[in-house]
């Protein structure tokens, strides 16, 4: 019975990560917060997929590298946008772009 509770808590935690990441990506206007939301979302999905099949150790390693790459690219893009437009706010950047 203990294994079932641990597995259920793990699934709830993964769902919580995915939910927070989705919130950060969809509802935030600050590019830095969106970047971290994307990192949390990718972390949640990368935990969910190997959890479905416990024999995917290599897949888990690839997901870790992918998470790092996503965060690095998002943060570099955020810095470039800040240098160009002087703001992390997406609404301001959209207005300035036009």
N, C-alpha and C positions, 0 to 999 in steps of 0.2 A: 504493500500500500504506500510505503514511503517513496518508492520510485515514481509512482503516479503523481504524487504531490510535487515532487521536484521537477518533473517534466512539465507539469501544468504551470508552475511558477516561472519556469524558463520561457515557456510560450507566452505567458502574460508579459514578462519583461521584454521579450522581443517585439511583441505587439505595441508595447508602450514606446519603445525606441522608434518603431516605424511611425507611430502616430505623432510623436514629437518632431521627427524629421519632416514628415509631411506638412505639419503646421509651419515649421520654419521655412520650408520652400515655398509654400503657397500663400501664406498670409503675411509674411514679413516684407517690408519695403527696403530694409537696409541690406546691402549686398553682403556684408560680413555675416550678418545673421542668416541670410540665405545660404551662404557657403557652409556654415556650421550645421544648418538644417540638412543640407545635402549630405554632409559627412555622416550625420546621425542616421539619416535614412538609408544610406548605402551600408552602414554598419549593421543596421537592423536586418536588412535583406540578406547580407552576407552571413549573418548568424542563422537566419531562417533556413536558407538553402542547405548548408551542411547538416543542419539539425534533422532534415527530412531523411537524409541518408548518412549514417555515421561513418561510412567508409570513404568519405571524400576529403581526406586530409590535404591532398594537394590542392583541391579546389579552395579550401579554407585559406591556404597560404596565398594563392592567387588573389583571393578577395581582399586579403590584408594589404597586398601591394596596390591593388586597385583603389582601396579606400585612401591610401596615402596619396596616390596620384590625383584622385578627385579633389581632395582638400588642397593640394599644392596648386593645381590648375585654377581652381575657383578663387583662391586667395591672390594668386598672381594677376588674374583677370580683374579682381576687385581693385588691386593697387593701380593697375593701368587705367582703369576707369576713373579712379579718384584723381590720378595725375592729370588726366585729360579734362574732366568735368568739374573737379573740385568738390565732389560730394559722393557719399555712399548711398544716397536716397535714389531709388529707381525712378520715382516720379519726376524728380528734378533732372535726372539724366535724360529721361525721355523728352522733357520739354527743351532742354538745351541741345539735344541732337537735331531737332527739327529746324 
